Amino acid sequence: MDGLWRLRAHRLFQRSGLFAALPLTGSVLEVEGDRGYLAEAAVHHIPNRRCVVVDSGCHERQPIDRRVRRRKFHRVSGAPGALPFGTGSFDAAWTTYALAQLSPTLQEQALAEMARVVRPGGLLLAIEFVPETTVQTLQARLAEAVAPYQPAGPRHYRAAADWRTLMPRLRWAIEADHVFGPGGIRRTFVCRCARA
């Protein structure tokens, strides 16, 4: 199963735009990265890129940590609303389908924290389900239900217009956003960290 999940992560890494947008050198951060499959894709064949995965979950941690130690990234336990890093520590950050699992207040705290730990001018890539209708909301919940490792619980989806209003308020200037995948419910926002 490990190989299948690694393949799925590699496809998502390509299709979502992470591959094209992340800087080729420097330090990158994945927030709520869980098992680190996307981080593994981010550093694969890119020896000058360093990656840190931060997540708040500690379930099944030992087998994951053994796999992570063999790769060019490491994992840190921490909450998305209080990241355990200094100001301006990273050149870029990303989050994948994780913000909707947080309450609206925690979403704002997590985005503000990412703005703090990413240097001015650095990138944020937020990959999220962005349903615009009730049918699309049901499609998003179904997609999450069949995806590996997605925790149960409520989701707090936002429409694209809501993300476009929220991001600049939290020091993220949206440079691009694009829809990918089936159903038109997956979207990547490419944002630039503004100066304080």
N, C-alpha and C positions, 0 to 999 in steps of 0.2 A: 504493500500500500504506500510505503514511503516514496517509491519511484513515481507512482501515479500522482500523488499530491505535489511532488516536485515538478512534474510535467505541467500540471494545472497552473501552478504558480508561475512557471516560465511563460505559458501562454498569456496569462493575465498581465504579466510584466510587459510583454510586447504589445498587446492589444490596448491596454489602458493608456499608453503613452509614457509610462515610467521610463522605459528604455531610452526613448529619445530625449526626455527632459532632464533627467538627473545629470549632475556634473560628472565628468570623467575622473576627476581627482577630488581629494578632500574627504571630509567626514559627512556621512549622511545618517539620518535617524529615522527609524520606523517606529511609530507610536502605536501601541496595542498590536504588536506584531505577532503575538501568540507563538506559534512554532517556528517562525523565522524563515519560511520557505521563500517569501518574496525577497527578504534580505539576502538569502543565499543566491537568488537569481541576480540581485543587484551587484554583487561582488564577483560573480562568476566571470572569469577571463578579464577582469578589470583590476589589476594588481595595485593600482594607485588610489583606489577608492576604499575607504574604511567605513564600516557600517555597524551601528549599534541598534539593537532591538530592545525597546522598553515595553513591558506589559505588566498589568496589574494581576494577572492570573498566575497561580503557582501550581495548578493541577498538572499532574503527570510530568513534573519538571525534570526529574533525573534522566529519563531516556532522552529528552529533548536536549538537555545540557550536554550530554555525551556527544550527540550529533553536532551541536553547535561548536564544541571545542575543536572539531576536526576542520572547521571552515574558517574563512577570513572575516568573521564577525563575532560579536558576543552579545549576550543578552543580560539586561538589567531589570530588576523588579522595581516598578514605580507606577504611581497613579498618573493618568493623563492630565489631570488638573493640577499636578504638582510635580513636574518633571525634575529628576535628581541631577541636573546638569547646570553648569554656569551659563551666564548670559553670553550669547554669541558663540556657543561651542560648536555649532554645526554649519555646514554650507547649504544643506537642504534637509527637508524632512518630508515624510509622507505618512498617510494613514489610509487604510483600505477597509471600507465597509464598517468602520469602527465607530464613527461619530454618531450614527443613528442609534447605536446601542446605549448612548449616554443621554441623560436628560438634557433639555435645551440649555439649562444653566451650566451643566458640566461640558456641553459642547463648546460654549463660549469660553469657559476656563481653559479647556484643552487647546483651543486655537490661540488664545492669548499666551499660554505657556510655550507653544511652538514658536510664536513670534518672538518670545524672549530668548529662547535657546538657539534660534537660527540667526546668523549674522545679518545685519542690514544688507539688503540686496540679494540675500539668499532665497531659495525656492521652497514652496510648499506645494505638494501635490496631494489633493484630497480626492480619493476615489470613493464614490458613494452611490447608493441607490437613490435616485431623485424622481420618485413617482409624481406625476402631475394629476392623476385621476384615481378614483377608487379602484378601478380595475388594475391599474399599474401598481398600486399599493399592494394588492393581493398577489400580483406577479412577483413583486420584490420579496414579500414574506415567503412565498413558495420557493423562490430561488435560494433564499437563506436557509430554509428548512432542509433542503437537500444538499447544501454545501457542507463539506467537512469542517468540524470544529466550531461551527457557529453556535454560540450559547443561546439558550432559550431566554425569553423575557420580552418585555415591551420594546418597541422601536419608535423612535422620534424622527421620522423622515421630514425633510424640508423640500419645498419646491425649489427649482433653479433660481427663481426670482428672490426667494428668501436668502439663499446662499449668497447671491450677488449683493444683497443689502448688508448681510452680516459680515462678510469677509473684510471689506474696507474699514469697517468700524473697529476691527481688531488688528489693524495694521497689515492686512494682506490685500495687495492690489491684484485683482484677477487679470492676468494677461491673456489667458485662453481657457476655453472649456469645450470639451467635445464629448459626444455621446458615442458609446461603443457597445457592442454585444447585442443580443436579441431583445426585442421589446422596447428599445429606447429608454430603459430605466436606469442604465448605468452611465455615470458621467464622471469625467476627470476634470477637476478645476486646477489649473496651473497658476499659482499665485507668487508674487514677489513681495518679500518682506520690506516694508517701508521703514524709514528711520523714525526713531521715537520723537 
